Amino acid sequence: MQIIVKWSERALDAILAGTLLIIVLLTLAQVFWRYVVGTSFTWSEELNLLLWAWMIALAAIKARHLRISMLVSAFPPNVQILFYTLRLVLTLGLLFLLFWFGLGMVALTAGDSYVELDFLSRKWLFLSVPVAAVPWAIVAVGRYVEAVRQLRMGNDPMEVKQS
């Protein structure tokens, strides 16, 4: 299982790095063409926006959001597990809302196309949200399981090195 997680993380890192590289190259080419050649790509801004949306949505899967655990750590382990459970339930609830309303936006924009990239539906912009919500929920559950395991072993989950 650990091998699958590591390879998944590496694949996600490669996708994110590749997306960022494309964004940078596209932006540099746009600047060069605009200021040196005297013309511009009419489609580059729309493609950049699409790539940024996907990169941000996918990067959110790996993000470790700011937590101040001083108050939670003051409680006994069983109460801490309750807090971690509450956080997981709230996280999964919000991710479900992102998934559900993201699918609604995909359906709503399926017939709309970009102005300059008229072969590409705008649904691809909004599809990044439900696509990222699923692995994000899996990661949240995995982090919860690991935190509970550390608490049951008598460790502080915030002090244990987390990958």
Steps between C-alpha positions, in 0.01 A plus 500: 500500500785737585649442153171599336482815713860598418453441126171691508671793673784494246254486210305793644823695550599431139159612372516819707858576391410436136196724524703779656768461234239531224353811667845663527598414142165618365528827691859559386403426139205739527723778636761438230245503220324808635807720561757366253297373206219754543208258499349270758330169550131561542444171679782497754314673782212253484735202499702648788182542706400141433844368596513713817159367612614140459836562666344668804229235539752215478755671725233539770503121537854509642470821699544487873275773623589718795406347832565625848485192717584652837139489623428154360825358641399613848220240509536127565544276194135385488378860483765579239368211290154654530639833370679324212177314418303825500758659271481204263120512487507874425771454238314218326176700513665801337671280242165340419353846443794590275451176308123537466494866400807448282308236306213748475733759349636240257146422383410870483803594289521188281355687203712813545830532321793733537511798266838424343515129581154436357564126469538477880202501735508715813399191697871406505566801723240393756576129471819560697296545820316164515801315361725636777238458774509119485873443563497791746236312703709181484806689626293657782383157615856366482630788711220445751581129530869579552422768764275260693767228476763739639270609784430139596876434509539796738662733246403852404390483133625855440856406606526185288666554163223498243563430134 
